[in-house]
Amino acid sequence: MFEHRQNLLEQMLKENDEFLKVYNKHQELDKRVTAAELGTAPMDDLALHQLKKEKLWAKDQLARMMDSTA
């Protein structure tokens, strides 16, 4: 995620607590989505869809925060 902006990502993770919070939330959601898709954490389609929406919201939030500092 944000490979083309790795330096900014690392800087914001160190300096911005809100960014770090949203980033950690995104990482947690990513792990849950992956587990559900692999079948290691069974969940119904509606719950998986909701997790994916939350994950996308978090990613969009991170992108907006990065754009506002660049």
NORTA-V884213 format. One record per backbone hydrogen bond with DSSP energy under -1.0 kcal/mol. CO is the residue of the C=O (numbers start at 1). NH is the residue of the N-H. Records with the same first field share a line. If there is no record, write none. Layout:
CO=NH + NH
This chain:
2=5
3=6
5=9
6=10
7=11
8=12
9=13
10=14
11=15
12=16
16=20
17=21
18=22
19=23
20=24
21=25
22=26
23=27
24=28
25=29
26=30
27=31
28=32
29=33
30=34
31=35
32=36
33=37
34=38
35=40 + 41
44=48
45=49
46=50
47=51
48=52
49=53
50=54
51=55
52=56
53=57
54=58
55=59
56=60
57=61
58=62
59=63
60=64
61=65
62=66
63=67
64=68
66=70
